[in-house]
Amino acid sequence: MTADYIPSGNRNQVAVEIEDVYKSFGRLEVLQGVSMTVREAEVACLIGPSGSGKSTLLRCVNHLEKIDAGRISVHGKLVGYHERGGRLHEMHDRDVARQRRTIGMVFQRFNLFPHKTALENVIEAPTQVLGMSREAAIAEAREHLEMVGLSDKAGSYPTQLSGGQQQRVAIARALAMRPALMLFDEPTSALDPELVGDVLAVMRQLAEAGMTMIVVTHEMGFARDVGDTVAFMDGGVIVEYGDARRVLAEPEHPRTQAFLAKVR
């Protein structure tokens, strides 16, 4: 893993600040005043039932969804907005895209280009967005593929890869942009059970290297062993939030207790 992935490591430094965020789709209120803080090199896990707002909150962090109220800052900079005269004004799409360069995101579905090899998928954004030379992008892409255990699959197309291998290529593709923050939206939910471990192992490796991560997950073992903090969401709010091991072993809120009793 290259030094690009390692932030300051100062856990007193705030990486992500989410303040009183609201988001609705029509009459459906998905987020209802969500606030949380993620510090540098921290792994923050979002857990909760389907429809609780976890994935929507994650998508708001890189402005794939526009918030209705509140504010989100990544490394001290507002996401998706400029503040002028005490009011927020939405950024131009070009500026939002520039912000996203430092935020990697891995989805449930791999979304690889089917007509491109694993290597070609990984070099696409660095060459097209960052303006890297093809030679430099290929050299780094091979490092990323080696890091996720797929150095021998560089020339393989997505249809020639298992679901777990495709997801690891997706992680390598996100890392190729040299992000300071990684977002994972249930990255193992579409995988067969026997393929989950390989993906979680890569995520564990990133955590050990000091990558700041927000992870929506149903993998309670990962949240307990790798997560620093856990936020349990239900009904568009954070019901319980705190140290991962404490929340998962001794939840205080009855709703958290009921949820964990069903998924353990």
C-alpha positions in Angstrom: 0.0 0.0 0.0 1.4 3.4 -0.9 1.8 6.4 1.4 -1.0 8.1 -0.5 -3.5 6.2 1.6 -2.1 7.2 4.9 -3.6 10.4 6.3 -2.1 12.4 9.2 -3.1 9.7 11.7 -4.1 12.3 14.2 -7.2 10.9 15.7 -8.0 14.3 17.3 -8.4 15.8 13.8 -12.0 15.7 12.4 -12.2 14.1 9.0 -16.0 14.2 8.5 -18.6 16.4 10.3 -22.3 15.8 9.7 -24.5 18.4 11.3 -28.3 18.2 11.6 -28.8 16.7 8.2 -32.3 16.3 6.7 -33.2 14.6 3.5 -36.6 13.7 2.0 -37.7 12.0 -1.2 -41.1 13.6 -1.8 -43.1 13.1 1.4 -40.8 10.4 2.6 -38.4 11.8 5.3 -35.3 9.6 5.0 -33.0 11.6 7.3 -34.4 13.6 10.1 -31.6 15.6 11.8 -28.6 13.3 11.7 -25.3 14.4 13.3 -22.1 12.5 13.7 -18.3 13.1 13.7 -15.7 10.8 12.1 -12.1 11.5 13.0 -8.9 10.8 11.0 -8.0 7.2 10.6 -11.3 6.1 12.2 -13.6 3.4 10.9 -17.2 4.4 11.5 -19.8 1.7 10.9 -23.5 2.5 10.1 -25.8 -0.4 11.1 -29.6 -0.7 11.2 -32.6 -2.2 9.4 -33.2 -1.6 5.7 -34.8 1.7 5.0 -33.3 3.4 8.1 -31.4 6.0 6.0 -27.8 4.5 6.2 -27.1 4.4 2.5 -28.8 7.8 1.9 -26.5 9.3 4.6 -23.5 7.8 3.0 -24.5 9.2 -0.5 -25.0 12.6 1.0 -21.4 12.6 2.3 -20.1 12.9 -1.3 -23.1 14.8 -2.6 -24.6 12.0 -4.7 -27.7 13.0 -2.8 -28.4 16.7 -2.1 -29.3 17.4 1.5 -32.4 19.5 2.3 -31.0 21.0 5.5 -27.9 20.9 7.7 -24.3 20.7 6.5 -21.6 18.1 5.8 -17.9 18.9 5.9 -15.0 16.7 4.8 -11.6 17.8 6.1 -13.0 21.1 7.0 -14.6 21.9 3.6 -18.3 22.0 3.0 -19.5 19.3 0.6 -21.5 20.5 -2.3 -22.0 24.0 -1.1 -20.2 27.4 -0.7 -21.1 29.6 2.3 -21.6 33.3 1.6 -23.3 35.8 3.9 -24.3 33.0 6.3 -26.2 31.1 3.6 -25.3 28.0 1.6 -25.1 28.1 -2.1 -24.9 25.0 -4.2 -21.6 24.4 -6.0 -21.3 24.0 -9.7 -21.3 20.4 -10.8 -17.6 20.8 -11.9 -16.6 21.8 -8.4 -18.6 19.0 -6.8 -16.8 16.5 -9.1 -13.5 18.0 -8.0 -14.4 17.5 -4.4 -15.3 13.8 -5.0 -11.8 13.1 -6.2 -10.6 12.8 -2.6 -13.6 10.6 -1.6 -13.6 7.0 -2.8 -16.9 5.1 -2.8 -17.6 1.4 -3.2 -21.2 0.3 -3.9 -23.2 -2.9 -3.4 -22.9 -3.5 -7.1 -19.5 -3.4 -8.7 -20.4 -1.2 -11.7 -17.3 -2.2 -13.6 -17.0 -1.5 -17.3 -17.8 -4.9 -18.8 -15.7 -4.2 -22.0 -12.6 -3.3 -20.0 -10.1 -5.6 -18.2 -9.5 -5.2 -14.5 -6.4 -3.1 -15.2 -8.3 -0.9 -17.7 -11.1 -0.4 -15.1 -8.6 0.8 -12.5 -6.7 3.2 -14.8 -9.8 4.8 -16.3 -10.3 7.5 -13.7 -6.6 8.4 -13.0 -6.0 8.9 -16.7 -9.3 10.7 -17.6 -9.9 12.7 -14.4 -6.5 13.1 -12.8 -4.6 13.5 -16.1 -2.0 10.8 -15.2 0.0 9.3 -18.0 -1.1 5.9 -19.1 2.3 4.5 -18.1 2.1 5.9 -14.5 -1.5 4.9 -14.1 -0.7 1.3 -15.2 2.2 1.1 -12.7 0.0 2.3 -9.8 -2.9 0.1 -10.9 -0.8 -2.9 -10.7 0.2 -2.0 -7.2 -3.5 -1.6 -6.3 -4.4 -4.9 -7.8 -1.6 -6.6 -6.0 -2.8 -5.0 -2.7 -6.3 -6.5 -3.2 -4.8 -9.9 -4.1 -5.6 -9.7 -7.8 -2.2 -9.1 -9.5 -2.8 -12.2 -11.6 -6.2 -11.0 -12.9 -5.1 -7.7 -14.4 -6.0 -8.9 -17.9 -9.3 -10.5 -17.0 -12.7 -9.1 -17.9 -15.5 -8.7 -15.3 -17.3 -11.7 -16.6 -14.3 -13.8 -16.0 -14.1 -12.8 -12.3 -16.2 -13.9 -9.3 -18.4 -11.4 -7.5 -15.8 -11.1 -4.7 -13.0 -10.5 -7.2 -15.1 -7.9 -9.0 -15.7 -6.1 -5.8 -12.0 -6.1 -5.0 -11.3 -4.6 -8.4 -13.9 -1.9 -7.5 -12.0 -1.2 -4.3 -8.7 -0.9 -6.3 -10.4 1.4 -8.7 -11.5 3.7 -5.9 -8.1 3.7 -4.4 -6.5 4.6 -7.7 -7.9 8.1 -7.1 -5.7 8.4 -4.0 -8.7 9.2 -1.7 -8.4 10.6 1.8 -11.8 9.1 2.7 -13.4 5.8 1.7 -17.2 5.2 1.8 -18.4 1.6 1.6 -22.2 1.0 1.0 -22.8 -2.7 2.0 -19.9 -3.9 -0.1 -20.5 -7.6 0.7 -24.3 -7.7 0.5 -24.4 -8.9 -3.2 -21.8 -11.6 -2.6 -22.1 -15.3 -1.9 -21.1 -16.0 1.7 -17.9 -17.8 0.8 -16.7 -14.6 -1.1 -17.3 -12.1 1.7 -14.1 -12.8 3.7 -11.8 -11.8 0.9 -13.4 -8.4 0.6 -13.5 -7.8 4.3 -9.9 -8.7 4.5 -9.0 -5.9 2.1 -11.1 -3.5 4.1 -9.4 -4.6 7.3 -6.0 -4.0 5.6 -7.1 -0.4 4.6 -8.2 0.2 8.2 -4.9 -1.0 9.6 -3.1 1.4 7.2 -4.9 4.4 8.6 -7.6 5.0 6.0 -10.6 7.0 7.2 -13.7 4.9 6.4 -17.4 5.1 6.8 -19.0 1.7 6.2 -22.6 0.7 5.9 -22.7 -2.9 6.8 -24.6 -5.9 8.1 -21.4 -7.7 9.0 -21.5 -7.3 12.8 -18.2 -9.2 13.2 -16.4 -6.7 11.0 -18.0 -3.8 12.8 -16.9 -5.2 16.2 -13.4 -6.2 15.2 -12.4 -3.4 12.8 -14.9 -0.5 13.6 -13.9 2.2 16.0 -17.4 3.6 16.3 -20.9 2.3 15.5 -24.0 4.3 14.7 -27.3 2.4 14.9 -29.9 4.1 12.6 -33.6 3.6 12.6 -36.3 5.7 11.1 -33.9 8.3 9.7 -32.2 9.1 13.0 -29.2 7.8 14.9 -30.7 6.0 17.8 -27.4 5.0 19.4 -23.8 6.0 18.7 -20.5 5.2 20.4 -17.5 2.8 20.7 -18.1 -0.1 18.5 -17.4 -2.8 21.0 -19.5 -1.2 23.6 -22.5 -0.6 21.4 -22.4 -4.1 19.9 -21.8 -5.9 23.2 -23.9 -3.8 25.6 -26.3 -1.6 23.6 -28.3 0.8 25.8 -31.3 1.6 23.7 -34.1 -1.0 23.5 -34.3 -0.6 19.7 -30.6 -1.3 19.3 -31.0 -4.3 21.6 -33.9 -5.7 19.6 -32.0 -5.3 16.3 -28.8 -6.9 17.5 -30.7 -9.8 19.0 -31.9 -10.7 15.5 -28.7 -10.3 13.6 -26.1 -11.9 15.9 
